[in-house]
Amino acid sequence: MKPRKSSAKLGGRSEFDFIESLRQRASSTDSSLATRHSSLVKGIGDDAAAFTQQAGRETLITTDLLVEDVDFRLSTTTPRALGHKALAVSLSDIAAMGARPLWALVSLGVPSQVWESNFLEQFYEGFFALADAHGVALIGGDLSRTPRHVFIDSVVLGDAATGRAVMRAGARAGDQIFVTGALGGAAAGLRLLEAGARPARTPPKSPRTQAREQLLLRQLCPMPRVAWGRLLGERRLATASIDLSDGLSSDLAHLCRASGVGAEVEAALLPLDPALARTGLSAQEALSLALDGGEDFELLFTVRPRDASKLPAEVEGVAVTRIGEVTAEAEKMSLLVDGRAEPLRPGGFEHFRRSG
């Protein structure tokens, strides 16, 4: 992790001081961020991190960019939750590849008023807590000043046994389609945030307010399905996989395009987040959020029919549900509703959606 050469001292402390505090925490003996992985040669403190490659293993790298007022609003989240989410979205990508996460780098650009607050300390509290939970080491990044908005670039490196990484391009006609967890909760949480709701400071008491709290947390603090991803890759159960960041309809379209196949999804099988009904949403609204809402960060994957019975019912308390089947007609997706097939078109999030 290094500061920009042109960066200046802000608020009575320099970024060098802050980075040194991170280096000390990352190398502490009581933290999972310590340089304890046998392949890590050098972490924070030099111009680059260094690690040795292992025979028979493949290294996977992913990066995610979070931009204030596009991907998050400081008025609707907390720095700790933002630190958690910055790492979670990249861990989800590694999980979708069937790999185990090992290293993380995070770069931030913040305006002066944010630097002079306790934003960064709280941000890294959330980041470190999730990193500890998955044995991920922070090995670098960058820090700079921006005129107005906060920018976050999260990079995670993982590894898998050679040939075990799960791609998007392996699905074949007849494969069964599965998803982990529940769908639609994160999108509903975003709606609540945009309507002015905020996480409660004390535990909510009524079932409705408890459900609202669950939906807010699905949006603010998503839980990447790392254990499921590793199981699918290590046991060679998944033929193709993708994480649900843009919405099931769009992410399934990405997988179908990469594999040259189509898909048929049964609406009645979709595992809708149970909190949706408890907050008063109609069945149609819940279905729409599950298909197009995005940011659930569940895993969508395909499995050969002969391997479907080998899937455990759940991993670390997270269930899996069959929702449909891969078909032969390339990129043609349909949704079965009450026995009737309807076209399923990508309706999830796009940063630059084409008009018309």
C-alpha positions in Angstrom: 0.0 0.0 0.0 1.5 3.3 -1.0 0.3 7.0 -1.2 0.5 9.1 -4.3 3.8 10.9 -4.7 1.9 14.2 -5.0 -0.3 13.7 -1.9 0.0 16.1 1.0 -0.4 16.1 4.7 -4.1 16.4 5.8 -5.7 17.2 9.1 -2.5 17.0 11.2 -1.5 13.5 10.0 0.0 12.3 6.8 -1.2 9.3 4.8 2.2 7.8 5.6 1.2 7.7 9.2 -2.1 6.1 8.4 -0.5 3.5 6.1 2.0 2.7 8.8 -0.8 2.0 11.2 -2.3 -0.4 8.7 1.0 -2.1 8.2 1.4 -2.6 11.9 -2.1 -4.1 12.2 -1.7 -6.3 9.1 1.6 -7.7 10.5 0.3 -8.1 14.1 0.5 -11.7 15.4 -3.1 -11.6 16.7 -4.6 -10.8 13.3 -5.4 -13.1 10.3 -4.0 -10.3 8.3 -0.5 -11.2 9.5 2.1 -12.4 6.9 1.4 -16.0 7.8 0.7 -17.5 4.4 3.8 -19.5 3.5 3.7 -18.1 -0.1 3.6 -14.4 1.0 7.1 -12.9 0.8 6.3 -9.3 1.4 3.1 -7.4 2.3 2.5 -3.8 3.0 5.6 -1.5 3.0 7.2 -1.8 -0.4 6.3 -0.7 -3.9 4.6 -4.1 -4.5 3.6 -7.1 -2.6 5.4 -10.3 -3.4 4.4 -14.0 -3.2 5.6 -17.2 -4.6 3.6 -19.3 -7.0 2.8 -22.9 -6.1 3.0 -25.8 -8.5 -0.4 -27.2 -9.3 -2.3 -24.1 -8.3 -3.8 -21.3 -10.4 -4.0 -17.7 -9.2 -7.2 -15.7 -9.7 -7.5 -11.9 -9.5 -10.6 -9.8 -9.4 -11.2 -6.1 -8.9 -14.3 -4.0 -8.1 -14.8 -0.2 -8.2 -17.2 1.5 -5.9 -18.0 5.2 -6.6 -19.8 7.5 -4.3 -23.3 8.5 -5.5 -23.2 5.7 -8.1 -22.6 2.5 -6.0 -23.3 4.0 -2.6 -24.2 7.1 -0.7 -22.5 8.2 2.5 -25.8 9.4 3.7 -27.3 5.9 3.6 -24.4 3.7 4.8 -21.8 3.7 7.5 -18.0 3.6 6.9 -17.8 0.2 8.7 -20.5 -1.2 6.4 -18.8 0.3 3.4 -15.5 -1.4 4.3 -17.3 -4.7 4.7 -19.1 -4.3 1.3 -15.9 -3.2 -0.5 -14.3 -6.5 0.3 -17.5 -8.6 0.1 -18.1 -7.8 -3.6 -14.7 -9.0 -4.6 -14.8 -12.1 -2.3 -18.0 -13.0 -4.1 -16.2 -12.9 -7.5 -13.6 -15.3 -6.2 -16.3 -17.5 -4.8 -18.0 -17.6 -8.2 -14.8 -19.0 -9.6 -14.8 -21.9 -7.2 -11.6 -20.6 -5.6 -10.4 -19.7 -2.1 -9.5 -16.0 -1.4 -6.1 -15.3 0.0 -4.9 -11.7 -0.5 -6.6 -8.3 -0.7 -5.6 -4.8 -1.9 -7.8 -1.8 -1.4 -7.2 1.7 -2.8 -9.2 4.7 -1.7 -9.6 8.3 -2.9 -11.2 10.6 -0.3 -11.8 14.3 -0.1 -10.2 16.4 2.7 -13.3 16.5 4.9 -13.5 12.7 4.9 -9.8 12.3 5.6 -10.1 14.6 8.7 -13.0 12.5 10.1 -12.8 8.9 11.5 -14.1 7.5 8.2 -11.0 5.5 7.3 -10.6 3.9 10.8 -14.2 2.7 10.7 -13.9 1.7 7.0 -11.0 -0.6 7.8 -12.7 -2.0 10.9 -15.4 -3.3 8.6 -12.9 -4.5 6.1 -10.7 -6.3 8.6 -13.7 -8.0 10.3 -14.7 -9.7 7.0 -11.1 -10.4 6.1 -10.6 -12.1 9.4 -13.7 -14.3 8.9 -12.3 -15.6 5.6 -8.5 -15.7 6.4 -7.7 -13.0 3.9 -4.6 -10.9 4.2 -4.4 -7.2 3.3 -1.1 -6.9 1.3 -1.4 -3.4 -0.3 -3.3 -0.7 -2.0 -3.2 3.0 -2.6 -4.5 6.2 -1.0 -5.1 9.6 -2.6 -7.1 12.8 -2.2 -10.1 13.6 -4.4 -11.9 16.9 -5.0 -15.3 15.7 -3.8 -16.3 12.0 -3.9 -15.1 8.8 -2.3 -13.7 6.2 -4.7 -12.9 2.6 -3.6 -11.0 0.0 -5.7 -11.0 -3.5 -4.2 -8.7 -6.2 -5.5 -8.8 -9.8 -4.2 -6.4 -12.6 -5.3 -7.3 -16.3 -4.7 -6.2 -19.7 -5.9 -7.5 -23.0 -7.0 -6.1 -26.3 -8.0 -5.1 -26.3 -11.6 -8.1 -26.9 -13.8 -10.6 -26.5 -10.9 -11.6 -22.9 -11.4 -15.2 -22.6 -12.5 -15.9 -20.4 -15.5 -19.0 -19.0 -17.0 -18.6 -21.0 -20.2 -19.1 -24.6 -19.1 -22.9 -25.0 -19.0 -24.4 -27.6 -21.3 -28.0 -28.4 -22.3 -29.6 -30.5 -19.6 -27.6 -29.1 -16.8 -29.6 -28.1 -13.7 -29.6 -24.4 -12.6 -29.1 -23.7 -8.9 -28.8 -20.6 -6.6 -27.6 -20.2 -3.1 -29.5 -18.4 -0.4 -32.5 -16.1 -1.1 -33.2 -13.5 -3.7 -34.5 -10.0 -3.8 -33.6 -8.9 -0.3 -30.7 -6.5 -1.3 -32.8 -4.7 -3.9 -35.7 -4.3 -1.4 -33.1 -3.0 1.1 -32.0 -0.4 -1.4 -35.6 0.7 -1.9 -36.0 1.2 1.8 -32.7 3.2 2.0 -33.9 5.5 -0.8 -37.2 6.0 1.0 -35.4 7.2 4.1 -35.1 4.0 6.2 -31.9 3.5 8.2 -30.6 0.5 10.3 -32.0 0.6 13.8 -29.7 1.5 16.7 -31.5 -0.9 19.0 -32.9 -4.4 18.1 -36.3 -4.0 16.5 -39.2 -5.7 18.2 -42.0 -6.2 15.8 -41.8 -8.8 13.0 -42.3 -6.1 10.3 -39.5 -3.9 11.6 -37.2 -7.0 12.0 -37.9 -7.9 8.4 -37.1 -4.3 7.3 -33.8 -4.5 9.3 -32.9 -7.8 7.5 -33.5 -6.2 4.1 -31.4 -3.2 4.9 -28.5 -5.4 6.0 -28.7 -7.5 2.9 -28.0 -4.3 0.9 -25.5 -2.7 3.2 -23.5 -5.8 4.4 -23.8 -8.6 1.8 -22.3 -12.0 2.8 -20.2 -13.5 0.0 -20.8 -17.3 -0.4 -17.1 -18.2 -0.1 -17.7 -21.6 1.4 -20.1 -22.6 -1.3 -17.8 -21.4 -4.0 -14.8 -23.4 -2.7 -17.0 -26.6 -2.4 -18.2 -26.3 -5.9 -14.7 -25.8 -7.3 -12.9 -28.3 -5.2 -15.4 -31.1 -5.7 -15.9 -30.2 -9.4 -19.7 -30.0 -9.0 -20.4 -26.9 -11.0 -20.1 -26.7 -14.7 -20.5 -22.9 -14.8 -20.9 -20.2 -12.2 -21.5 -16.5 -11.7 -22.3 -14.3 -8.7 -25.6 -12.3 -8.6 -24.5 -8.7 -8.6 -26.5 -7.2 -11.5 -29.7 -9.4 -11.0 -30.6 -13.0 -11.8 -32.0 -12.1 -15.2 -28.9 -10.3 -16.4 -26.3 -12.6 -14.7 -28.0 -15.7 -16.1 -27.9 -14.0 -19.5 -24.1 -13.5 -19.1 -23.7 -17.2 -18.2 -25.8 -18.3 -21.2 -23.9 -16.1 -23.6 -20.5 -17.4 -22.4 -21.7 -21.0 -22.6 -23.7 -20.7 -25.9 -26.8 -22.1 -24.3 -30.3 -21.0 -23.2 -32.2 -21.4 -19.9 -35.6 -22.1 -18.5 -36.4 -20.8 -15.0 -39.4 -21.8 -13.0 -40.8 -18.8 -11.1 -42.4 -21.0 -8.4 -38.9 -22.4 -7.5 -37.2 -19.1 -7.0 -36.1 -18.8 -3.3 -37.6 -15.3 -2.5 -36.2 -13.7 0.6 -38.8 -14.4 3.3 -38.4 -10.8 4.6 -40.0 -9.5 1.4 -43.5 -10.8 2.3 -43.2 -9.7 5.9 -42.7 -6.1 4.8 -45.9 -6.2 2.8 -44.5 -6.6 -0.8 -46.8 -8.4 -3.2 -45.8 -11.7 -4.8 -45.3 -9.9 -8.1 -43.1 -7.2 -6.6 -41.0 -9.8 -4.8 -40.6 -11.8 -8.1 -39.5 -8.7 -9.9 -36.9 -7.9 -7.3 -35.6 -11.4 -7.3 -35.2 -11.4 -11.1 -33.9 -7.9 -11.7 -32.9 -6.4 -8.4 -29.3 -7.3 -8.1 -26.7 -7.1 -5.3 -27.8 -10.3 -3.6 -24.3 -11.7 -4.2 -25.6 -15.2 -4.1 -24.0 -17.8 -6.5 -25.9 -18.9 -9.6 -24.4 -22.1 -11.0 -25.1 -25.1 -13.2 -24.7 -28.8 -12.4 -24.7 -32.0 -14.5 -27.9 -34.0 -13.8 -25.8 -36.9 -12.4 -24.1 -34.6 -9.9 -27.1 -32.7 -8.6 -27.7 -35.3 -5.9 -24.1 -34.7 -4.6 -24.9 -31.1 -3.6 -25.3 -30.7 0.1 -28.6 -29.2 1.3 -26.7 -26.3 2.8 -23.2 -25.1 3.6 -22.6 -23.0 6.7 -26.3 -22.5 7.1 -26.8 -21.3 3.5 -29.3 -23.4 1.5 -29.2 -24.1 -2.2 -32.2 -24.3 -4.6 -32.8 -25.7 -8.0 -34.5 -23.1 -10.1 -34.5 -24.4 -13.7 -32.6 -26.1 -16.5 -30.1 -25.2 -19.2 -31.5 -25.5 -22.8 -29.9 -25.9 -26.1 -31.1 -22.7 -27.9 -28.3 -20.2 -27.5 -29.2 -17.1 -25.3 -32.9 -17.9 -25.3 -34.2 -17.6 -21.8 -37.7 -18.2 -20.6 -39.6 -18.0 -17.3 -42.3 -20.5 -16.5 -45.2 -18.9 -14.7 -48.1 -21.1 -13.8 -47.1 -23.6 -16.5 -46.8 -20.9 -19.2 -43.5 -19.9 -20.7 -42.7 -16.2 -21.0 -39.6 -14.6 -22.4 -37.0 -13.8 -19.7 -35.1 -10.7 -20.7 -32.1 -9.2 -18.9 -33.5 -6.5 -16.6 -30.8 -6.0 -14.1 -28.5 -3.0 -13.4 -26.3 -1.5 -16.1 -24.0 1.5 -15.6 -24.5 2.6 -19.2 -27.9 1.3 -20.3 -28.5 1.7 -24.0 -31.6 3.8 -24.9 -34.4 2.1 -26.8 
